Amino acid sequence: MILVIIIVMTGETMLSRALGSGWGILLPGVILFALACIDLSTDIWKAIIVTGLLATSGMIWHKQLRNFVLLPSCVVLISGMLLIIMSIK
């Protein structure tokens, strides 16, 4: 929802260039690092992964949100890596 408000207010071209650099990976990484410090269960991590996959597939078909598809896909990637690390321990 926040991304939709930002896109409407500032225009999609500026944000697509900004998120295309490192923000698409840094922003989900910081959020998931904070969630990892809370010590969530594996079921919640699986729900985060499923939600990220659904958001990614939905964002591919949306005309304006297509530029930001890197955000949920990085959430899924980082969450999957954290889940693997948690299962190894």
TIMI-2910 file (N, C-alpha, C, CB; in pm, 1 decimal, decimal comma, always signed):
<rs>
+----------+----------+----------+----------+----------+----------+----------+----------+----------+----------+----------+----------+------+
!      n_x !      n_y !      n_z !     ca_x !     ca_y !     ca_z !      c_x !      c_y !      c_z !     cb_x !     cb_y !     cb_z ! resn !
+----------+----------+----------+----------+----------+----------+----------+----------+----------+----------+----------+----------+------+
!    +81,5 !   -118,1 !     +0,0 !     +0,0 !     +0,0 !     +0,0 !    +86,8 !   +125,7 !     +0,0 !    -93,3 !     -0,9 !   +119,5 !  Met !
!   +195,5 !   +119,8 !    +75,3 !   +285,1 !   +234,4 !    +81,2 !   +346,9 !   +260,7 !    -55,3 !   +394,6 !   +211,8 !   +185,9 !  Ile !
!   +383,2 !   +153,4 !   -126,6 !   +442,6 !   +171,7 !   -259,3 !   +345,5 !   +236,8 !   -355,3 !   +488,7 !    +38,5 !   -315,6 !  Leu !
!   +217,3 !   +201,1 !   -346,3 !   +117,9 !   +260,7 !   -435,0 !   +106,5 !   +410,4 !   -407,8 !    -19,2 !   +192,0 !   -417,4 !  Val !
!   +107,8 !   +449,9 !   -281,2 !    +99,8 !   +591,5 !   -246,2 !   +223,3 !   +665,5 !   -296,0 !    +84,6 !   +609,0 !    -94,1 !  Ile !
!   +340,2 !   +605,2 !   -279,4 !   +463,5 !   +669,8 !   -325,0 !   +464,6 !   +683,6 !   -476,0 !   +586,1 !   +590,8 !   -278,7 !  Ile !
!   +418,4 !   +582,4 !   -547,9 !   +416,5 !   +587,8 !   -693,9 !   +324,9 !   +699,1 !   -741,7 !   +371,8 !   +453,4 !   -752,7 !  Ile !
!   +207,4 !   +708,7 !   -681,6 !   +110,8 !   +809,9 !   -723,8 !   +162,2 !   +950,1 !   -693,7 !    -24,1 !   +787,2 !   -654,9 !  Val !
!   +225,9 !   +968,9 !   -578,7 !   +267,6 !  +1102,7 !   -537,9 !   +390,9 !  +1152,7 !   -613,0 !   +295,2 !  +1104,0 !   -390,2 !  Met !
!   +488,4 !  +1066,9 !   -638,6 !   +613,5 !  +1115,3 !   -695,3 !   +637,3 !  +1074,2 !   -839,7 !   +726,1 !  +1067,6 !   -612,7 !  Thr !
!   +566,1 !   +980,9 !   -890,2 !   +588,3 !   +936,1 !  -1027,1 !   +672,7 !   +811,6 !  -1029,2 !   +654,0 !  +1045,1 !  -1109,8 !  Gly !
!   +645,5 !   +724,5 !  -1124,8 !   +709,9 !   +594,4 !  -1124,0 !   +852,4 !   +595,8 !  -1178,3 !   +628,3 !   +498,7 !  -1202,6 !  Glu !
!   +891,4 !   +690,7 !  -1262,2 !  +1022,1 !   +684,5 !  -1325,0 !  +1134,5 !   +708,8 !  -1224,5 !  +1030,4 !   +785,5 !  -1437,5 !  Thr !
!  +1115,6 !   +802,7 !  -1131,7 !  +1219,7 !   +830,0 !  -1033,6 !  +1239,1 !   +709,5 !   -941,3 !  +1184,8 !   +955,5 !   -951,5 !  Met !
!  +1130,2 !   +651,4 !   -894,6 !  +1141,2 !   +540,9 !   -800,8 !  +1192,8 !   +414,3 !   -866,9 !  +1007,7 !   +514,1 !   -736,8 !  Leu !
!  +1160,6 !   +390,9 !   -992,6 !  +1210,0 !   +270,5 !  -1057,1 !  +1361,1 !   +275,7 !  -1073,0 !  +1143,1 !   +251,5 !  -1192,6 !  Ser !
!  +1415,6 !   +394,0 !  -1096,1 !  +1561,1 !   +405,4 !  -1103,1 !  +1622,6 !   +388,6 !   -964,9 !  +1601,9 !   +540,6 !  -1163,4 !  Arg !
!  +1559,4 !   +444,1 !   -863,0 !  +1614,5 !   +436,0 !   -727,5 !  +1606,7 !   +293,4 !   -674,4 !  +1540,0 !   +531,7 !   -633,1 !  Ala !
!  +1494,5 !   +225,2 !   -699,1 !  +1481,3 !    +88,7 !   -650,0 !  +1559,9 !    -10,2 !   -735,2 !  +1335,2 !    +48,6 !   -646,4 !  Leu !
!  +1592,6 !    +28,7 !   -856,5 !  +1668,6 !    -59,4 !   -942,4 !  +1812,1 !    -76,0 !   -896,0 !  +1666,4 !     -8,1 !  -1082,7 !  Gly !
!  +1861,5 !    +17,2 !   -819,2 !  +1999,8 !     +7,5 !   -774,4 !  +2011,3 !    -88,8 !   -657,7 !  +2053,6 !   +145,1 !   -735,0 !  Ser !
!  +2021,0 !    -38,6 !   -537,5 !  +2040,1 !   -128,6 !   -425,2 !  +1924,5 !   -133,5 !   -328,5 !  +2161,0 !    -90,7 !   -352,5 !  Gly !
!  +1829,2 !    -40,3 !   -345,7 !  +1719,4 !    -32,7 !   -250,6 !  +1629,5 !   -155,0 !   -255,6 !  +1638,2 !    +90,8 !   -276,0 !  Trp !
!  +1619,0 !   -218,2 !   -370,2 !  +1533,7 !   -335,5 !   -383,5 !  +1583,7 !   -453,8 !   -303,9 !  +1521,7 !   -373,8 !   -527,1 !  Gly !
!  +1710,4 !   -453,0 !   -268,4 !  +1767,3 !   -561,1 !   -187,8 !  +1790,1 !   -515,7 !    -44,4 !  +1899,0 !   -610,1 !   -249,0 !  Ile !
!  +1831,6 !   -390,8 !    -26,6 !  +1860,4 !   -341,3 !   +108,2 !  +1735,8 !   -326,9 !   +194,4 !  +1930,5 !   -208,6 !    +99,8 !  Leu !
!  +1629,3 !   -274,4 !   +137,4 !  +1506,7 !   -253,6 !   +214,7 !  +1447,4 !   -384,5 !   +267,2 !  +1403,9 !   -181,8 !   +129,4 !  Leu !
!  +1427,7 !   -487,8 !   +184,7 !  +1379,3 !   -614,5 !   +240,1 !  +1479,5 !   -679,0 !   +335,6 !  +1347,3 !   -710,9 !   +127,9 !  Pro !
!  +1607,4 !   -660,5 !   +309,8 !  +1708,2 !   -717,8 !   +398,9 !  +1703,4 !   -659,9 !   +538,7 !  +1844,9 !   -697,1 !   +341,5 !  Gly !
!  +1684,6 !   -529,3 !   +546,8 !  +1675,7 !   -463,9 !   +678,3 !  +1548,4 !   -505,6 !   +750,6 !  +1680,1 !   -310,5 !   +663,2 !  Val !
!  +1437,3 !   -510,7 !   +677,9 !  +1311,2 !   -551,3 !   +740,4 !  +1318,6 !   -695,5 !   +790,2 !  +1194,8 !   -535,6 !   +641,2 !  Ile !
!  +1374,0 !   -783,3 !   +709,6 !  +1381,7 !   -923,3 !   +750,7 !  +1486,2 !   -946,1 !   +858,7 !  +1412,1 !  -1010,6 !   +631,5 !  Leu !
!  +1588,6 !   -863,9 !   +862,9 !  +1684,8 !   -873,1 !   +972,8 !  +1617,3 !   -838,4 !  +1104,9 !  +1805,2 !   -779,8 !   +947,9 !  Phe !
!  +1531,2 !   -736,1 !  +1101,9 !  +1456,0 !   -700,1 !  +1223,1 !  +1360,7 !   -812,1 !  +1262,9 !  +1377,4 !   -569,3 !  +1201,4 !  Ala !
!  +1297,8 !   -875,8 !  +1164,4 !  +1209,4 !   -988,0 !  +1195,3 !  +1287,5 !  -1108,9 !  +1246,8 !  +1128,8 !  -1027,1 !  +1071,5 !  Leu !
!  +1408,8 !  -1126,3 !  +1197,4 !  +1490,2 !  -1238,9 !  +1243,7 !  +1532,9 !  -1220,7 !  +1388,6 !  +1613,3 !  -1255,4 !  +1155,1 !  Ala !
!  +1549,0 !  -1097,1 !  +1431,4 !  +1586,2 !  -1071,7 !  +1571,0 !  +1472,1 !  -1102,9 !  +1667,1 !  +1629,4 !   -926,6 !  +1588,3 !  Cys !
!  +1349,2 !  -1102,5 !  +1616,8 !  +1233,0 !  -1133,3 !  +1700,5 !  +1223,6 !  -1282,8 !  +1727,0 !  +1103,9 !  -1083,5 !  +1634,2 !  Ile !
!  +1288,3 !  -1364,3 !  +1646,3 !  +1288,6 !  -1510,5 !  +1658,8 !  +1149,6 !  -1568,0 !  +1631,9 !  +1336,9 !  -1552,4 !  +1798,9 !  Asp !
!  +1104,6 !  -1552,4 !  +1506,4 !   +974,6 !  -1604,0 !  +1464,5 !   +981,9 !  -1754,2 !  +1441,7 !   +926,8 !  -1533,1 !  +1337,0 !  Leu !
!   +867,8 !  -1820,3 !  +1446,0 !   +863,0 !  -1964,8 !  +1422,9 !   +874,3 !  -1993,8 !  +1273,3 !   +732,0 !  -2025,3 !  +1480,3 !  Ser !
!   +897,0 !  -2121,1 !  +1240,8 !   +912,2 !  -2159,3 !  +1100,2 !   +780,6 !  -2146,3 !  +1024,9 !   +964,5 !  -2302,4 !  +1089,3 !  Thr !
!   +668,2 !  -2163,6 !  +1091,9 !   +539,5 !  -2147,7 !  +1024,4 !   +517,6 !  -2004,0 !   +979,1 !   +425,9 !  -2191,1 !  +1116,2 !  Asp !
!   +559,1 !  -1909,3 !  +1058,7 !   +545,3 !  -1768,0 !  +1020,5 !   +638,5 !  -1735,6 !   +904,9 !   +575,1 !  -1675,3 !  +1140,6 !  Ile !
!   +759,5 !  -1791,2 !   +905,6 !   +851,3 !  -1768,3 !   +793,9 !   +795,5 !  -1828,1 !   +665,5 !   +989,6 !  -1827,9 !   +824,5 !  Trp !
!   +732,5 !  -1944,9 !   +675,7 !   +671,1 !  -2005,8 !   +557,0 !   +556,7 !  -1918,9 !   +505,4 !   +619,6 !  -2148,0 !   +589,1 !  Lys !
!   +480,1 !  -1858,9 !   +596,4 !   +371,7 !  -1769,8 !   +554,9 !   +427,0 !  -1644,0 !   +487,6 !   +284,8 !  -1731,2 !   +675,9 !  Ala !
!   +539,3 !  -1593,3 !   +536,0 !   +603,1 !  -1476,9 !   +473,0 !   +649,6 !  -1512,2 !   +332,0 !   +722,8 !  -1427,0 !   +558,0 !  Ile !
!   +703,8 !  -1631,6 !   +315,4 !   +749,7 !  -1675,6 !   +183,1 !   +632,7 !  -1688,0 !    +86,4 !   +823,7 !  -1809,8 !   +193,6 !  Ile !
!   +523,9 !  -1749,9 !   +130,4 !   +406,5 !  -1766,4 !    +43,6 !   +346,8 !  -1630,9 !     +6,8 !   +299,9 !  -1854,2 !   +112,6 !  Val !
!   +339,3 !  -1540,3 !   +104,0 !   +287,0 !  -1407,1 !    +76,9 !   +375,4 !  -1332,1 !    -22,8 !   +275,1 !  -1327,6 !   +206,9 !  Thr !
!   +505,3 !  -1344,7 !     -7,3 !   +596,9 !  -1280,8 !   -101,8 !   +585,7 !  -1336,8 !   -242,2 !   +738,0 !  -1295,3 !    -53,9 !  Gly !
!   +567,4 !  -1468,2 !   -253,7 !   +550,5 !  -1529,5 !   -385,7 !   +421,0 !  -1483,4 !   -451,5 !   +551,9 !  -1682,4 !   -374,4 !  Leu !
!   +313,7 !  -1476,5 !   -373,4 !   +187,2 !  -1428,6 !   -428,8 !   +195,2 !  -1281,2 !   -467,7 !    +74,3 !  -1449,9 !   -328,4 !  Leu !
!   +262,5 !  -1202,0 !   -386,3 !   +277,9 !  -1060,2 !   -419,0 !   +362,5 !  -1041,2 !   -544,2 !   +340,7 !   -985,1 !   -301,6 !  Ala !
!   +466,7 !  -1122,8 !   -558,8 !   +551,0 !  -1114,0 !   -678,5 !   +471,7 !  -1146,6 !   -803,6 !   +670,9 !  -1208,1 !   -666,9 !  Thr !
!   +394,7 !  -1254,7 !   -798,5 !   +317,2 !  -1291,9 !   -916,8 !   +208,0 !  -1189,9 !   -946,9 !   +255,2 !  -1429,9 !   -898,1 !  Ser !
!   +150,8 !  -1128,3 !   -844,1 !    +51,4 !  -1024,4 !   -867,3 !   +111,5 !   -896,3 !   -921,0 !    -22,3 !   -995,4 !   -740,8 !  Gly !
!   +231,1 !   -863,3 !   -874,9 !   +294,9 !   -739,8 !   -918,7 !   +345,2 !   -747,5 !  -1062,7 !   +409,6 !   -706,2 !   -826,7 !  Met !
!   +372,5 !   -866,5 !  -1112,0 !   +418,8 !   -880,5 !  -1250,1 !   +311,4 !   -833,2 !  -1347,3 !   +457,1 !  -1026,8 !  -1279,9 !  Ile !
!   +184,9 !   -857,8 !  -1315,5 !    +76,4 !   -823,7 !  -1406,5 !    +28,2 !   -679,4 !  -1392,4 !    -38,5 !   -916,8 !  -1384,3 !  Trp !
!    +65,3 !   -610,9 !  -1283,5 !    +22,0 !   -472,7 !  -1262,5 !   +113,5 !   -378,8 !  -1340,1 !    +22,0 !   -436,6 !  -1111,3 !  His !
!    +54,8 !   -279,9 !  -1405,3 !   +132,5 !   -193,4 !  -1494,3 !   +235,3 !   -108,6 !  -1419,9 !    +39,6 !   -103,1 !  -1571,8 !  Lys !
!   +195,9 !    -46,1 !  -1308,3 !   +288,1 !    +41,0 !  -1236,6 !   +374,4 !    -35,2 !  -1136,4 !   +211,0 !   +149,5 !  -1165,3 !  Gln !
!   +318,7 !   -135,9 !  -1072,8 !   +395,4 !   -208,5 !   -971,2 !   +496,8 !   -305,9 !  -1030,4 !   +301,4 !   -283,7 !   -880,8 !  Leu !
!   +491,7 !   -325,5 !  -1160,3 !   +585,9 !   -416,1 !  -1226,3 !   +731,4 !   -373,1 !  -1203,1 !   +556,5 !   -422,2 !  -1376,7 !  Arg !
!   +752,8 !   -242,7 !  -1186,7 !   +888,2 !   -192,0 !  -1165,3 !   +943,3 !   -228,4 !  -1027,5 !   +890,2 !    -41,6 !  -1182,5 !  Asn !
!   +856,4 !   -263,4 !   -934,6 !   +898,6 !   -289,7 !   -797,6 !   +892,6 !   -437,8 !   -761,6 !   +813,1 !   -210,9 !   -702,0 !  Phe !
!   +893,8 !   -524,5 !   -860,1 !   +881,0 !   -668,0 !   -835,9 !  +1002,4 !   -723,4 !   -761,1 !   +862,8 !   -742,2 !   -968,2 !  Val !
!  +1110,4 !   -648,3 !   -758,9 !  +1230,4 !   -692,1 !   -688,0 !  +1209,7 !   -695,8 !   -536,5 !  +1347,1 !   -600,5 !   -721,8 !  Leu !
!  +1123,5 !   -610,4 !   -483,1 !  +1102,3 !   -604,9 !   -338,0 !  +1046,1 !   -734,8 !   -282,1 !  +1008,9 !   -490,9 !   -303,8 !  Leu !
!   +930,8 !   -783,8 !   -328,0 !   +881,2 !   -908,3 !   -268,4 !   +964,1 !  -1030,7 !   -305,5 !   +738,7 !   -930,9 !   -310,0 !  Pro !
!  +1026,7 !  -1029,4 !   -423,3 !  +1108,8 !  -1144,6 !   -459,2 !  +1233,7 !  -1153,1 !   -372,0 !  +1148,2 !  -1137,6 !   -606,4 !  Ser !
!  +1289,1 !  -1039,4 !   -332,3 !  +1402,6 !  -1041,5 !   -239,9 !  +1358,9 !  -1081,3 !    -99,7 !  +1471,1 !   -904,9 !   -236,4 !  Cys !
!  +1236,9 !  -1043,8 !    -61,3 !  +1182,9 !  -1088,5 !    +67,1 !  +1174,3 !  -1240,6 !    +68,6 !  +1043,4 !  -1025,6 !    +93,7 !  Val !
!  +1127,2 !  -1297,6 !    -40,1 !  +1116,3 !  -1443,6 !    -49,6 !  +1254,3 !  -1507,6 !    -45,7 !  +1042,4 !  -1484,6 !   -178,5 !  Val !
!  +1348,8 !  -1453,4 !   -118,6 !  +1483,3 !  -1510,3 !   -122,5 !  +1549,8 !  -1506,3 !    +14,1 !  +1569,0 !  -1436,2 !   -223,8 !  Leu !
!  +1545,3 !  -1392,3 !    +79,5 !  +1610,2 !  -1378,5 !   +209,5 !  +1537,5 !  -1461,2 !   +314,8 !  +1615,2 !  -1230,9 !   +251,8 !  Ile !
!  +1404,6 !  -1465,1 !   +309,3 !  +1328,5 !  -1547,4 !   +404,4 !  +1358,9 !  -1695,2 !   +386,0 !  +1178,1 !  -1522,9 !   +388,2 !  Ser !
!  +1372,2 !  -1737,8 !   +262,6 !  +1407,3 !  -1877,2 !   +236,5 !  +1545,0 !  -1912,2 !   +289,8 !  +1401,3 !  -1905,5 !    +88,2 !  Gly !
!  +1639,8 !  -1820,2 !   +273,3 !  +1774,1 !  -1845,4 !   +326,9 !  +1772,0 !  -1850,1 !   +479,1 !  +1872,3 !  -1737,5 !   +279,2 !  Met !
!  +1694,8 !  -1762,1 !   +542,7 !  +1683,7 !  -1764,5 !   +688,7 !  +1617,0 !  -1892,1 !   +737,6 !  +1605,7 !  -1643,4 !   +738,0 !  Leu !
!  +1517,0 !  -1939,0 !   +664,2 !  +1449,3 !  -2063,2 !   +701,2 !  +1541,0 !  -2183,5 !   +690,2 !  +1327,4 !  -2084,2 !   +614,3 !  Leu !
!  +1625,6 !  -2184,9 !   +589,0 !  +1723,5 !  -2292,5 !   +574,4 !  +1824,3 !  -2288,2 !   +687,0 !  +1795,0 !  -2283,2 !   +439,7 !  Ile !
!  +1870,7 !  -2169,5 !   +720,9 !  +1966,6 !  -2156,2 !   +832,2 !  +1904,7 !  -2200,9 !   +963,6 !  +2015,4 !  -2010,9 !   +844,5 !  Ile !
!  +1776,0 !  -2165,4 !   +983,4 !  +1707,2 !  -2206,6 !  +1105,9 !  +1688,9 !  -2357,0 !  +1112,5 !  +1572,3 !  -2138,2 !  +1116,1 !  Met !
!  +1664,4 !  -2421,2 !   +999,4 !  +1643,6 !  -2566,5 !  +1000,9 !  +1774,2 !  -2643,0 !  +1018,5 !  +1575,5 !  -2610,8 !   +872,5 !  Ser !
!  +1886,5 !  -2582,8 !   +980,5 !  +2017,3 !  -2648,0 !  +1000,8 !  +2052,8 !  -2651,3 !  +1147,2 !  +2127,6 !  -2575,9 !   +922,1 !  Ile !
!  +2021,0 !  -2544,8 !  +1218,8 !  +2051,3 !  -2538,6 !  +1361,1 !  +1968,3 !  -2638,9 !  +1431,4 !  +2027,7 !  -2399,6 !  +1418,6 !  Lys !
+----------+----------+----------+----------+----------+----------+----------+----------+----------+----------+----------+----------+------+
</rs>
